[in-house]
Amino acid sequence: MTTEIGKQRALIARLHHDLYQAKIHGESLAKIEKLRRKMVAEEKKLNRMLFAASQKGD
């Protein structure tokens, strides 16, 4: 479980970086919103994984 959580954290970090770069380079608002929504969805998935691990005692 811990490797999946690590991979999920890396994915979120990469999405966060992409979102930051899109904002800096003045990408369209639609692209920025799409990146933001994807990042939020992945963060929710990570939170579910962390909750499941805490319940399981992993």
ChimeraX commands (.cxc) that place a marker at each C-alpha (Angstrom):
marker #1 position 0.00,0.00,0.00 radius 0.5
marker #1 position 2.80,2.44,0.80 radius 0.5
marker #1 position 4.28,2.27,-2.71 radius 0.5
marker #1 position 0.87,3.08,-4.22 radius 0.5
marker #1 position 0.55,6.03,-1.85 radius 0.5
marker #1 position 4.03,7.22,-2.86 radius 0.5
marker #1 position 3.16,6.94,-6.54 radius 0.5
marker #1 position -0.07,8.85,-5.93 radius 0.5
marker #1 position 1.83,11.62,-4.11 radius 0.5
marker #1 position 4.31,11.84,-7.00 radius 0.5
marker #1 position 1.43,12.10,-9.48 radius 0.5
marker #1 position -0.15,14.92,-7.47 radius 0.5
marker #1 position 3.19,16.74,-7.26 radius 0.5
marker #1 position 3.58,16.49,-11.04 radius 0.5
marker #1 position 0.02,17.75,-11.60 radius 0.5
marker #1 position 0.64,20.61,-9.18 radius 0.5
marker #1 position 3.78,21.53,-11.13 radius 0.5
marker #1 position 1.91,21.37,-14.45 radius 0.5
marker #1 position -0.84,23.58,-13.05 radius 0.5
marker #1 position 1.70,26.10,-11.76 radius 0.5
marker #1 position 3.48,26.17,-15.14 radius 0.5
marker #1 position 0.18,26.63,-16.97 radius 0.5
marker #1 position -0.63,29.63,-14.77 radius 0.5
marker #1 position 2.82,31.16,-15.26 radius 0.5
marker #1 position 2.78,30.77,-19.03 radius 0.5
marker #1 position -0.72,32.18,-19.38 radius 0.5
marker #1 position -2.47,29.08,-20.66 radius 0.5
marker #1 position -6.20,29.24,-21.35 radius 0.5
marker #1 position -8.54,29.22,-18.38 radius 0.5
marker #1 position -10.13,26.02,-19.68 radius 0.5
marker #1 position -6.79,24.19,-19.63 radius 0.5
marker #1 position -5.99,25.53,-16.16 radius 0.5
marker #1 position -9.41,24.45,-14.87 radius 0.5
marker #1 position -9.01,21.00,-16.42 radius 0.5
marker #1 position -5.62,20.56,-14.70 radius 0.5
marker #1 position -7.04,21.82,-11.41 radius 0.5
marker #1 position -9.99,19.41,-11.53 radius 0.5
marker #1 position -7.69,16.48,-12.32 radius 0.5
marker #1 position -5.41,17.41,-9.43 radius 0.5
marker #1 position -8.34,17.67,-7.00 radius 0.5
marker #1 position -9.66,14.28,-8.14 radius 0.5
marker #1 position -6.25,12.68,-7.59 radius 0.5
marker #1 position -5.98,14.32,-4.15 radius 0.5
marker #1 position -9.35,12.82,-3.21 radius 0.5
marker #1 position -8.12,9.42,-4.38 radius 0.5
marker #1 position -5.00,9.81,-2.23 radius 0.5
marker #1 position -7.11,10.76,0.79 radius 0.5
marker #1 position -9.23,7.63,0.30 radius 0.5
marker #1 position -6.06,5.53,0.05 radius 0.5
marker #1 position -4.65,7.08,3.24 radius 0.5
marker #1 position -7.94,6.55,5.07 radius 0.5
marker #1 position -8.11,2.92,3.97 radius 0.5
marker #1 position -4.51,2.36,5.08 radius 0.5
marker #1 position -5.21,3.92,8.48 radius 0.5
marker #1 position -8.28,1.72,8.96 radius 0.5
marker #1 position -6.38,-1.37,7.89 radius 0.5
marker #1 position -3.43,-0.55,10.11 radius 0.5
marker #1 position -1.03,-0.57,7.19 radius 0.5
marker link #1:1,2 radius 0.2
marker link #1:2,3 radius 0.2
marker link #1:3,4 radius 0.2
marker link #1:4,5 radius 0.2
marker link #1:5,6 radius 0.2
marker link #1:6,7 radius 0.2
marker link #1:7,8 radius 0.2
marker link #1:8,9 radius 0.2
marker link #1:9,10 radius 0.2
marker link #1:10,11 radius 0.2
marker link #1:11,12 radius 0.2
marker link #1:12,13 radius 0.2
marker link #1:13,14 radius 0.2
marker link #1:14,15 radius 0.2
marker link #1:15,16 radius 0.2
marker link #1:16,17 radius 0.2
marker link #1:17,18 radius 0.2
marker link #1:18,19 radius 0.2
marker link #1:19,20 radius 0.2
marker link #1:20,21 radius 0.2
marker link #1:21,22 radius 0.2
marker link #1:22,23 radius 0.2
marker link #1:23,24 radius 0.2
marker link #1:24,25 radius 0.2
marker link #1:25,26 radius 0.2
marker link #1:26,27 radius 0.2
marker link #1:27,28 radius 0.2
marker link #1:28,29 radius 0.2
marker link #1:29,30 radius 0.2
marker link #1:30,31 radius 0.2
marker link #1:31,32 radius 0.2
marker link #1:32,33 radius 0.2
marker link #1:33,34 radius 0.2
marker link #1:34,35 radius 0.2
marker link #1:35,36 radius 0.2
marker link #1:36,37 radius 0.2
marker link #1:37,38 radius 0.2
marker link #1:38,39 radius 0.2
marker link #1:39,40 radius 0.2
marker link #1:40,41 radius 0.2
marker link #1:41,42 radius 0.2
marker link #1:42,43 radius 0.2
marker link #1:43,44 radius 0.2
marker link #1:44,45 radius 0.2
marker link #1:45,46 radius 0.2
marker link #1:46,47 radius 0.2
marker link #1:47,48 radius 0.2
marker link #1:48,49 radius 0.2
marker link #1:49,50 radius 0.2
marker link #1:50,51 radius 0.2
marker link #1:51,52 radius 0.2
marker link #1:52,53 radius 0.2
marker link #1:53,54 radius 0.2
marker link #1:54,55 radius 0.2
marker link #1:55,56 radius 0.2
marker link #1:56,57 radius 0.2
marker link #1:57,58 radius 0.2
view
